[in-house]
């Protein structure tokens, strides 16, 4: 039964990814950022809770074999390093023009609180639906800033516990006890935020299910985007068109095709191939030069 529904889920994801038209939500580097963040977070959750609940099913399933708990520590710390490097990558991204725009678009504004109130009243059947005109709504902004705050707390407390001998050399041991408590409960808060808040908005929401594909492909169906961000749809279309133009330009440069090159009119030429009248005329009058790499010579 599980296999049956997994196959069905994959088919739905393929169908959504092929649906047209699509708008770009994330660029390739942003998709990779998200992937590293998601994978490192999942590994940290599993390996971290396995230490606290060492007799639980998850701990025994993943690390119940001989020597497993020693490996657990290495895996946990490795995932922590990957997450820190991803955070640094994201910080450098924020220094780019697109990153600065992303940061400004993520800043809370008064309209976000108004939108939150309207959505609650709409869901209670007391107000008509209010359209979001921003690139990010209050749900996405809350997720992002919760991630920023939570990551900062987990990194600081995590390094304190990792390098405990260094910490207790200049701080009382009570600081480590407090760091352990904060680290544990912040891990629970982050896990529940992902499971309840994030997973509903990108997976279980009726207008998104079975999944928003932008975290894989960087794009999403236009009607899906329009439902959540109707006021930002035109800008998203322009961004998508610019991305397509950049891709075409990169392809043209790799192929060394001049931008204003005419296409060859002869029936033997391939469509879209640049046409050089002098070269074609010369071909009929000059003998083919010898090429040692050509097996026909």
PyMOL commands that set and color helices and strands:
alter all, ss='L'
color gray80, all
select helices_A, chain A and resi 2-18+28-52+57-63+68-93+97-106+110-123+138-162+164-167+173-204+214-217+222-228+230-255+277-283
alter helices_A, ss='H'
color red, helices_A
select strands_A, chain A and resi 22-24+219-221
alter strands_A, ss='S'
color yellow, strands_A
deselect
rebuild
show_as cartoon
